[in-house]
C-alpha cells in the first residue's frame, strides 16, 4: 500500500537532498536537488516557452550516464547562471564527470519567469543567481519548508501566489518516489465555481487543507472558454512549472525519460490548462538505483510513472496551499479563509 513518506517530501527518497536560497529584495530564488551520489537522470519538456541548460546531456543517446545536481531557478534567462554557482560548489567538493584528469560537474537546470512580480530586478551586471545557486547547494538537507521558498519565492499560479511544493509516496516493498515542483503556471490550480483545488481528489492525509474527497472536482461543470482572468500582455513568457521526480529504483536513462513523460500528467491533473505556449513546463527524473526494478519491467515502469504523476499533482497543490501572499499576489489560504 502506497502512503506519504515520513516527511512527505522528495527527500523521503534516500540519498536525495534539497537546498534553497532566496533574494527577498529581488523576490526570486533558487532550488537545488542534490543527490548524495551521481544519479541517472532524464528530462521531458512540454511547455512552449522553456529555458534550460544541459538538458541535451540527458538524452539517452548522450555519453553522460549520471548527473550531480538539478537546479530550478527564478529569474528567467538570468537564472540559468545559478547552475554555474552549483557547478563551482560541486567542483570544490571533488564531484563531477571524470574527463582528461579533471572532474566536470553535470548540472542541468531550468528557469521560470518571475521578473514582473514587483521585486527589485535592477541588479546591473551582477544578477544574484550564481551566488544563490552556491548558497542553495551548501544548504542542502533532508528537511525544507514549502511555499515562498527557493525557486517558488516569486512564483504565481494564475491569479494566486505560487510556490515550492513537494510530496512523496512509499510502500512496504521498498519503493520510494517523491516530487518537487516550483509552481508558476499561467493556468488555474482551482476548479471553477469555488476554491477547490483541481488536485484535491489525490490529497493524502489532509496535506493541502482536507477539502477534497472522491469526485469533489469532477462533479463541477467544466468551463469551455479559456478565460484566465489575466491581461493578455501579462501572460506572454511569464510563467512555467518546473519539477523534479526522484526514485530509489534502478532505471536507465530511457526508463527515466518514460517516467518524466508520464509525470507531466500530474501537471495536467493539477492545473488547467497546462503545457501552454506561455509556459516552459519541464520535469526532470532522478533515479538513485538503490532498489532493483521488479519484473516485468514494463509493468513496474507503468506503475512508477503513475505514482510519479500523482506526486507531481500533490506537489503543485501543496506549493499553492503553503504559499503566503506576496505583493499583489494573494495566497490561497488568504483568498479562501475557509482553508486556513
Secondary structure, DSSP 8 states (H G I E B T S, - for coil): --B--SS-SGGGSTTEEEEEEEETTTTEEEEEEEESS-EEEEEEE-SSS--EESGGGGSTTSS--EESEEEEESSGGGGGGHHHHHHHHHHHTT-SEEETTEEE--EEEEE---TTSSS----TT--THHHHHHHHHHT-BS----BSSGGGTT-EETTEE-EEEEEEEE-TTS-EEEEEEEE--SSBSB-TTSS-BGGGGG--TTTT-S---TTTTTTS----S---SS-GGGTTT----EEEEEEEE---HHHHHHHHHHHHHHHHHHSBS-S-TT---EEEEEEEEEE---SSHHHHHHHHHHHHHHHHHHHHHHHHHH---BTTBB-HHHHSGGG-
